[in-house]
């Protein structure tokens, strides 16, 4: 049985009219958001490993197979498109695709109009396996998102895209600040 998540006494940030109060409230809000992201991503990774292993894949390979299933077109999907969809580098996709091709999950072909590129498609047997898995996952997703309307799910997608769009610049700033040589944190 899942544990009930305790919620802060108020999810609305209250400021008391001062800039310092607003800054403190904003910092508290960010801590809450990041904590929820950590909790959500941890659970999502666990679920993804479970689902991936049920069809004999690791999590990384499953992500690519799921992306190809979602992005499928008649002519196939380019590595670059899969990488963009998954927010990963094309190099990471290429390495995993080689393994998926050798295991007959993915079919790789020359791109029809770009001699430097390849297109990817799921093999017929892989598509059948993912069709069956999708049917099984529908029940799980319906349980997970039962409290959300279709509109709320679409809003969640848009919010998460916005968060991802801002991540790279924030990550670079964090590296700048926290990977400084000789930086020490004195705690009294």
Helices and strands as residue ranges (DSSP letters): H 19-54, H 59-71, E 77-78, H 79-86, H 90-102, E 106-110, E 118-122, H 124-144, H 150-178
